[in-house]
Amino acid sequence: MNEITLLRTHGPDAPEASAETLSHARDRLVMEFTATPARRTVLPLRRRTLLVGAAAAAVAVTAGVGLAARPVDRPAEPITLVAVTVPEFPLTLRSRPAVLGPPGYSYAPGQFLAVYLSRGAADDVYLFVWASRPARIAKTWRTVTIAGRPAELYEEPDPDEPRRLDVVWERRPGQWVSLTGHGRFAEDDALLRLARDLVDEPQPVPLRVRLAPRGWQIAAFKDDTILTLRGASADDTLTVQVVAGRDPDLLHTVMGAVEERPVTVGGRDARLVRAEEMWFLQTEVAGGVVVNVQAPLRLTAAQVIAIAEQVSVTPRRR
């Protein structure tokens, strides 16, 4: 940048700063003058890990959670936070067998999964709901009927694997369902009894966020522990993750951490880390569950805190 360009950009005749720029500057000043000084350190030579990285990689539809820095010469549109709704699982088992625990949920656009694990770890049930017909999982099948609709029953014997049975049908126009049974549910009568016991009763997922940047959509969640929202750009990724407990030294755990400060989220103590390429916030939500929130730097610190205040984790039903 030469002297003329520098004066045009930052001199007395420069265009007025945007609301987003002013907001960001204000947040920075507040952080600089907070009562508790920021912890600063030289980054260690050893490579540091990103807390969300390994788990979020399991969400197949989500591009990597590492966020690239936005070029400073390409201004982004100001971000406005709006209410967002997490999809609910549309079905439930009217009479869940006692051997099965409460379901855990995973989601990607076009497919929703409820996993009913058995207490003996042998009689699990997987319930998929699809927006379109799923690919056939075997070359041969038998035709059965579920609530007056044709269905396909699949079984592929594998001497090296526990027996499993699958049934797939179009429950209503635009809603395809597949049910997989293991152990005692890998029998025709037992699996079809479950299929006929499904009712239209939406189930809220335990991990929810109610505030997000305008236009960002739920991209995926997995096993009730990771929820990802995406914007129009690959850099616009926000991740919420349930973790086992607080990390006492985020500054040395979060990749590229520059500074860490105490903040308050919903009246509870939290830690906010500004890293080279993202915000990272760890807080406790109502009920004592600890969550991590990872967001791009073009959100303000106040916006990251506001989003974290709208995260909730509901205990699973027993």
C-alpha positions, 0 to 999 in steps of 0.5 A: 500500500503506497502513501496515497492509498494509505491516506485515502483509506485511513486519513481524515478524508477516509470514508466513515467506518461501518457499524460493524467496524465500530462495534468490533473496535468497541469490543476490543477496547472493552477487552483491553480495559477489563478489570482482569488483565489478559493472559498472554504468552509466546506460542509454544513450539509444539503443535497445539490441538483444536478442541473441536477438531477430532470430533467435528471431523466425524460429521461428514457433511461439515467442511473442516472446522479450522477457519481460514482468516478473512483477507483484510482487503475484502470487507464482509457484510455486517453480521446480524444475529437472529433466532434459529430453530434446530430441526426436531426428529419427526417420529417416535416409537409409541412403546419403546421396548424396555431393553432400549435406551432413549435415542441419540440423534444425528442430522445432515440435510436430507437425513435424520438418524435416531439411535436406540442403544440397548443396555446389553449392547447387542440389541441396538436399533437405528431409525433413519428418516430420509427426504428421498429414497435411500440407496438399496443396501443389498441386491436381494430383498423381500416385500412386506407391508407396513400400515398398508404401504409396501416395504422392502426387507433386507438381510445379508448374512455375514458369518463375521458380523452379528445378524442385522435386518433392515426394512425400508419404506416410503411412510408418506410422500416425501418421507422415507424411513429405514429401520435397522435391528440387531440382536433380538430385533434382527427378526422379522416379527420384532423389527416389523412390530417396531416399524408399525409402532412409529407415530408422528411425534416430533422429538426435540434434540438435546443440544440446541442453539437459538441464536445465529447469524442471519442466513446461517443454517444448521449444517449438521449435528452428531450424537447430541454432542456437536452442532454446526451452522454454516453461512454462505462462505466456507469460512462462516462456520460456527460449532457448538460442542458438549465436552466432559468438563472445563479445560483449566488452560485453554490458552495452551490448548486452543490452536493459535490462541493469542489471549484469554479473558474471563467473561460472563455468559448467562450469569455464569463464569466463562472463558473467551479465547481470541485465536489467530483465526477464530473465537473460542468460548468455553462456558457452562450452561443450565444443568451444569453441562460444559460447552465450547463455542467456536466462531469466526473472528468477524463476529464480535466478542459480544455476539459470540457471548450472546450466541452462547447464552442461547445454547441449551442441553436437555438431559435425555429421557430415561 
